[in-house]
Amino acid sequence: MATEKQARLDKIKAHIPSVPDFPKPGILFWDIMPIMQNPEVFSDTVTLLEEHLKETGTKVDVIVGLEARGFLFGPLLALRLNCGFVPVRKAGKLPGETVKCSYTLEYGKDTVEVQKNSLKPNQNVVIVDDLIATGGTMATACQLVESMQAKVVKCLAVVELDELKGREKIKYDIHSLIHL
């Protein structure tokens, strides 16, 4: 079983090439798009996230996906878990009343938001993104969920860049499939 799981993880990792100097000089970008170009690898990725939640007994009412690549994994995971999906988007992208939270980037500030009535108090929320780098976006999404009185029960990522220590900014349990 562990060998089969490791084989799936190795296959996923093999579908995440690095792209130097993207989106700007000095940045090493990890491209998850090849995962989606291979149905078996894409399915394995979502399945491994799902299996982790089931194996750990995590009760999930809502999957929250972070813009933009969390939207690629989150809805599929929500369907498999028979729960709702809520997108967290950059400010100004959602209709109606929203709840906002801002965070500091190395070059300024950014704001994310969620529709006001999309999360209910005490709902168990799992936050999903493709990658945890510095942890700022995930930590801010956690604050956003907390501000709506819902409960963050887990943070999931396909890839985590361990060298950047992003998990240190996140006070909740984190599970990442691939560590680079």
Secondary structure as the mmCIF struct_conf table of DSSP 4:
data_model
#
loop_
_struct_conf.conf_type_id
_struct_conf.id
_struct_conf.beg_label_comp_id
_struct_conf.beg_label_asym_id
_struct_conf.beg_label_seq_id
_struct_conf.end_label_comp_id
_struct_conf.end_label_asym_id
_struct_conf.end_label_seq_id
HELX_RH_AL_P HELX_RH_AL_P1 ALA A 2 ALA A 14
TURN_TY1_P TURN_TY1_P1 HIS A 15 HIS A 15
STRN STRN1 SER A 18 PRO A 20
TURN_TY1_P TURN_TY1_P2 ASP A 21 ASP A 21
BEND BEND1 PRO A 23 LYS A 24
TURN_TY1_P TURN_TY1_P3 PRO A 25 GLY A 26
STRN STRN2 LEU A 28 TRP A 30
HELX_RH_AL_P HELX_RH_AL_P2 MET A 33 MET A 36
TURN_TY1_P TURN_TY1_P4 GLN A 37 GLN A 37
BEND BEND2 ASN A 38 ASN A 38
HELX_RH_AL_P HELX_RH_AL_P3 PRO A 39 GLU A 55
TURN_TY1_P TURN_TY1_P5 THR A 56 GLY A 57
BEND BEND3 ASP A 61 ASP A 61
STRN STRN3 VAL A 62 LEU A 66
TURN_TY1_P TURN_TY1_P6 GLU A 67 ARG A 69
HELX_RH_AL_P HELX_RH_AL_P4 GLY A 70 LEU A 81
TURN_TY1_P TURN_TY1_P7 ASN A 82 ASN A 82
STRN STRN4 GLY A 84 LYS A 90
TURN_TY1_P TURN_TY1_P8 ALA A 91 GLY A 92
BEND BEND4 LEU A 94 LEU A 94
BEND BEND5 GLY A 96 GLY A 96
STRN STRN5 THR A 98 LEU A 105
TURN_TY1_P TURN_TY1_P9 GLU A 106 TYR A 107
STRN STRN6 GLY A 108 GLN A 115
TURN_TY1_P TURN_TY1_P10 LYS A 116 ASN A 117
BEND BEND6 SER A 118 LEU A 119
TURN_TY1_P TURN_TY1_P11 PRO A 121 ASN A 122
STRN STRN7 ASN A 124 ILE A 132
BEND BEND7 ALA A 133 GLY A 135
HELX_RH_AL_P HELX_RH_AL_P5 GLY A 136 SER A 147
TURN_TY1_P TURN_TY1_P12 MET A 148 GLN A 149
STRN STRN8 LYS A 151 GLU A 160
HELX_RH_3T_P HELX_RH_3T_P1 ASP A 162 LEU A 164
TURN_TY1_P TURN_TY1_P13 LYS A 165 LYS A 165
HELX_RH_3T_P HELX_RH_3T_P2 GLY A 166 LYS A 169
BEND BEND8 TYR A 172 TYR A 172
STRN STRN9 ILE A 174 HIS A 179
#
